[in-house]
Every structure is written in structure tokens, then in C-alpha cells.
Amino acid sequence: MLREGDFRIPSGCAISGIVHRKGRAMSGESIIRSIALMHDRSNGLGGGFAAYGIYPEFRDCFALHLFFDGQGARKDTEEYFSRYFVTEMSGPIPTRKNAFIKNAPLIWRYFVRPKPEFLSAGEKSANDFMVERVMEINGMAGGAHVFSSGKNMGAFKGVGYAEDIGDFYRLDEYRGHIWTAHGRFPTNTPGWWGGAHPFTLLDWSVVHNGEISSYDANRRFLEMYDYQCTLQTDTEVIAYIFDLLVRRHGLSVDIAAAVVAPPFWSEIDRMPPDKKEMYRAARIVYSSLLINGPFSIILGSSRGILALNDRIKLRPLTAAEKGDFLYVASEESAIREICPQPDRVWMPRGGELVWGLLAGSALADSGACPEEINGTA
Amino acid sequence: MGFGKRALYAIERDSESCTHCRICVRQCANGVYRLNPNTAKVTSDEAACVNCRRCVEFCPAGALAIRPALAETISNSFWTRQDLRAIQSQADSGGILLVGMGGGSSIPSYFDRMLLNASQVTNPSIDPLREPMELRTFLGRKPVRLELDEKGRPLGLPPQLELELPVLFSAMSFGSVSLNTVKALAAAAQSEQTCYNTGEGGLHRDLYPFGKNTICQVASGRFGVDIDYLNAGAAIEIKIGQGAKPGIGGHLPGEKVGDDVSETRMIPLGSDAISPAPHHDIYSIEDLRQLVFSLKEATVYAKPIIVKIAAVHNVAAIASGIARAGADIIAIDGCRGGTGAAPLRTREHVGIPIELALAAVDSRLRAEGIRGEVSLVAGGGIRHSADVVKAIALGADAVYIATSALIALGCRLCQKCYTGRCGWGIATQVPELVQRLDAEEGARRAANLLRAWKHEIKEMLGGMGINALESLRGNRLMLRGVGMSDNELRVLGIRAAGE
């Protein structure tokens, strides 16, 4: 049988996310409780988390999280790293024995910087360079898989129920100001840890509930822009779409949302001229990036989270606020489990963005790309 | 020692019900029937029958039936009747065999070997009666990225053809078809917000009001081309080749060049209109680029330029060259495409099926990262809405139809267009035959066909869990193949059913 990643598996899911807009750090306990409440939305075949702000001591390094099939793959990869990177620190990611987590691969992390000679010509940004390296390693099928590559953030995922994965990775010991989580219900036998959510690229992380019926149209378009969809998962495609639109093409997240979940033409036709021109152009130019089919996603970045439904809301998504906290989850109960009395609870409409940005973040209004923010961090 | 003219069809007349009313005599465009003045009964010359069905359908008594002539020739599995007849006919005449319309050969239909997907459980299907379902289609060059000005407004896009469904009427010239046929297609295109195509017939003065729905073709004969013509349409199509006869030009016999055709094509009355096989100013791709940009200059870069080619072996590389030569849209015409007249051997043996050509072109343009530079329109053998859906899933932006459109207008596919004696008023310039096609009724029927297909496309899209056509474009995971070799699957870029 083909390994997951060699073919495509649709799945259902639970998602949850928390952000403190003023950047107050919290441990992973809350997000684990929230996702654990939605235990029945997953089937024990995949769970994972993304956490931001967890590596302040290495905030200028790219934190690479990797799965290895064995020590040979690790040595080969480290040799590859030594060609391109200066490694500040590395080691196995600490885990704790959990009765329900079995067959874990080798899980390591590396805090690296690209060697300056590769960037000196000024043709390539550090981010572009990292994207190329991640694509290269994941495309080599050499038994190594990069599942997290951002700065001061990390993904933690594997095969199991989300709450067990959280326990396994000792997330209660990390402190971050943004957390997202995912419990997976794949419709096929997995067995590969790389198939769990979140999917990440640089600082982007995506947890996703849904199946993308436009997958192959999206994938084949992205491949023209040098993304290699090695995992054959819907979610991977979402991460690359936002990377292309926001980081590489410099569009605002509003426009990116209008590309992946655009208003219907009947609505665009009725917009005031300026707005109409923008929505029309975005839809025409990026028609192949419309994400069709049911989805609710939480997109994490170093500047906050965004939650978004497909344009006819075929998957659940609820949002709530309490003070500086913003919560989003597949079910309201998963929010009330950790925040019993929110100030406001609402169900976003199809295609309507839910913003959970850190105070002072430029993501919302200028459309500046994360690269610039990272550069000044 | 000729073989004489052999009847291909047997006409059965039920003597009980026939009243000898002579309607068949008046309706037959080929002079099959005659009233015998002595017996006051109608007799038939079966050898003249082309099986256009006109008499059968107009007989008020239902007394007529036309069947294939039985055992008129001995044949075996290798030497078919058609082969024997062809040899006999050529031994008589010493000439090239001609045929009309398309699709006669027995090569496999890959459309019929591909099956579509539908959503079950993990992904809800979408009901087009309850939810919006979008088929709006834009044909034209797309920029690599959305460029914004300093105020954040989008910079202007290259010109786009905006259609409400991904189906256009393919090129059919006034001359090869009647003016009523062109009027019917133009009006249907207008009512359904798509386009029809002038072929190389020029633009009749009555058709200028349909400009927004007109694609003006420029072919090797340059018939009817002047600046008013170029500016009249929504897009300009340079015709390099045609699926029914790749590598061959066209020939409209002088007897079809009456007053209107002469004026519209800007050629002398009664003269043969010969379109050479190559354009006399295009001997390579760099020459094509000059013509593309000449036309863009002439129309101030306001209209997309289409380049139409026949699907031939090297179609992917040719398409890549055309994209780089500045075309905004490439139309690929497969070997099952129709025609008013083509040499039989060319139609049956030159060119490749549109399914394979389209898949190869789409894959190649993506591999080169230039798929966005051009839109792809696939034609040549699109019979119904499922063919449309499959073509788009393979990678087309839209499809061209012509044979299906003519069948909607009344064509019975007798394939004798080249005789100019079309019994249904379509492929003829004979006034009493032309008037058999009512342009308004034809427009209604062609528009109905488009609307019916639109409903069906929406149903199939919804079944796949898709509510915007662009999400199907190039989405080959929605296709699976049956009864194909690994190589065929590889060229199509699809998996086998069950995989």
C-alpha cells in the first residue's frame, strides 16, 4: 500500500485556536482542553498544534522541526544542513511517554540561519531561500520531512488523538501567545506522522477541517510558482496559497481571502466601482486559487490568526471574544470549555474573515508581508 | 466499364398509407422523387438519396422510411463496403474523395473512456437549485500576479472575453453555411452571452449589431478583412488550421458566391474563394508573432487575439510557441472536428483526438510556467455537456462547438454539405433551400441547447462539490480512465478508475 503522502486522503476534523491580542503568553494546557472536548470529531489518526512565541531565545533563527525514518536519514539531512545553514542549536524534541502514542519517528529540531554567502547577492531573501530548502528536503523522499520551518514558532503533530499528542510533546511546558490545534478524522489508514495537521511553511500554519474539491486545480497552479505539493493534502495547498499571495505577491490578507473564498459574481457585479474592480481583477487573475468545497481553516502567522469558512459555509466555525482573547473553534462548546463566559460569540458567514491579530500588527491594513516584520523583529 | 452510381440507401414507401401528395417531391433537395404523370404515383431514384431525412419527417402520412441499402457490395472485415465504394468511385472519376462534417473514423473516443467524480459523505455535493453555481468564464491573457498601483488599485488587466458559459460557437463561414444559419448562431450567442465565430466568411452588414458576441476570423484567404471588420468583433481569431483538415486550405466554389457572399467576402461575384493551405505571410513562428501584433496594433490592444490550430502530433510545442508569440487564446481543434468539405483521407487520417492534444498542451504550458499567458479553447468532437465538463477538467478554459450547434438547427448529419444542396437550409446558398431555416426559430433552438447544457454542467459540478467552474479547470483528479493503456493514461494525466 502507498504511504500517505503518495496519494490523497480526504478527512473530517476539529479545529481550535486561541490568540491573546496583547501577546500575553500562555501554556499549551488550554488549547489541549479545547481540542480534547471535540474528541469525537476525530478518530485518533492524527492530531497536532501550532504555537507562536515559544522560542524567544532563538527568535532570529528558523526553527526546523523534522521527522526522520531513522538515524541514517538524520545524518544525511544534517550533512545537507551543514552545506546551507549555520546551526545554533539542535537536539531531539522533548517528549513524554504516552500509552496511546505509538510508532513515533525520530523527532528533532534545529535552530538555523542560512549561510550568508547564499544570500549575499541580494537576489534572494532568507525566506525564499528557506522555502527552497524545505521544498527540496521534502521532495527528496530520503526519509526526512520538515514539518515546521518558521521563526519563534513551532508545529507539533503526529498520529493519535490531539490531546495525547499534546501530552506526548509536553506542550504544557511551552508558553506561547498564539495556539492552534487540530484533531483529524481521515478516511483512510494513515500511519505517517507528516500527514497530520498543522501544515506549515515559514511562519504560516494551517489547521483545516474539510475537503477541497478544487485540489488538483489549486495544486497544478501552485506548481507553476515552484511549490511542490509533496504531501498531497488539501491543507498543504492552503498554506502555499497564502504564502504566494501575501508574502510573495504582497497582497493584503483581505484580498487573499477574496481569492480563496471570493464573493459570488452576482455580488461583485453589485459592488461600488472601485471595490468591484479589485474583486473582479483578483478573481480573474487568481481563479485557479479559489478553494472550492467545504472548509473551515485557521491560518496562523507570527502576527496573529485568521479564520475563514468556504463561501457557502459547509463546515462549522464559531468565534468568541473575551477581553484581549480571541477564540475560534469548530464548536462553541470547545470555546466555552476554556472560556465559559465570553463577551461575544458569533458564527462568521461563509467567506467572512475572522481577524485575531496582535495589537499593532500591520497585517490587517497595509498588506505588508511577514518578511518585513520578521526583518525588524 | 464504370460501376455506375450505386444507391447507398433503400427508400421504403408504404403503399397503403402513401397518398401520393407530392410533398416528398417538393421537399427533396436532391431530386430523388418524381411524379409519374402516367400513373399519378411518386417514384424514387434511390441513387440520388443522401439520407437527409427531409422527406421522412415531412411526409404527412408517415409513409416513408430510409434504410441502408442491403448487401449492395460484398465486403469482409478488412475490405469494408466504404473501401470498395471509394475505389469504385475513384476508378470512375480519377478524383479526390470529398466528405462533409466530421467524426467518421473509428479511432477511440477518449471522452467516452473517462468518467467523472462525485462527492459522497466526506464532501457534500452542492444542489444547483438551492445554491449559486458559477459558470462565468474569462478568456484572455492573465498576468502572473495582480499588480497594484500606489493607491492599491489593480492595474488594468489585458482584454478578456467574458462569457456566461464555457461554450462558444466555432467558426462557420457565411458561404459555407447560409446567412440564416449565421444569424441564428449570432442571436443565440447574444442571448446566452457567449460568442459565435465568422469563420472566413467576413461579416455580413446585418450582423454588425452582434459585434460584442462576434469573433472575427482572419484566415489565409483574408476574405472580408478590413479595419471595420477587425474592430467590429469582441476578439480576432487567426486561423492556422482546422481539425477536419490539418494542413489543407479551403475552397468555396464560385456557384455559392452570390451577391451577398461576394459583398461580404469582398470578392468578385461567382468567383471561387480559395483559402491557401498556409498563410502567405506566415512561414514560421516569428511571422505569426508579426501578424498577432499587427492585429493588436490595428485594434489598439483592446481585443484578445486567438490563434486556432489543428491538433497534430507536435501540438504541445506548437502551442508553447504560439503562447510566446503573443496570442492571448489558443484554440485547438481535434481530428473529429466538422467541416463543409474536406478530402476524406485527410479527415480520417491526419491529426489527433482533442482529448490527447488538450491534455498534452495544458501539461506542457504548465511545465513551462506559462499556462496563464493564454486561455485554451478545445474543439472538435464536443457532443454534449459531459464532453464539455471533461474537456475543462483536462485543462480547457472553454470549448468550441459547431456540429452540435448545427444539429440543434436541424442538421441531420448526412455529411453532404459540400454539394450545396442542404435540405435543411444550413449548408446551402440556394434561395429556396435557405428559406427553410427560420433564423429566429434557429436562434431559439441553439440558445435552448446552450441553456440545457448549462443546467447539466451545473448539475455535474455540484455533484463534484464544486460551485465555480474555474475550480474544475485542469482538475484532473475529477477524471478516471477505463479501458486505456498506461501510456494513454499518462498522456491524459489521469488515473485509472478504481485507483
Interface residues (C-beta under 8 A of the other chain):
Chain A: R8 P10 S11 G12 T187 G210 E211 S213 S214 Y215 D216 A217 R220 F221 E223 M224 Y225 H249 G250 L251 I255 P262 F264 W265 S266 D274 E277 M278 A281 A282 I284 V285 Y286 S287 S288 L290 N292 G293 P294 R311 I312 L314 G367
Chain B: S119 V121 T122 N123 P124 I126 E131 P132 E134 R136 F138 K142 P143 R145 L146 L148 G152 R153 P154 L157 Q160 R366 G369 R371 G372 M464 G465 I466 N467 A468 E470 S471 L472 R473 G474 N475 R476 L477 M478
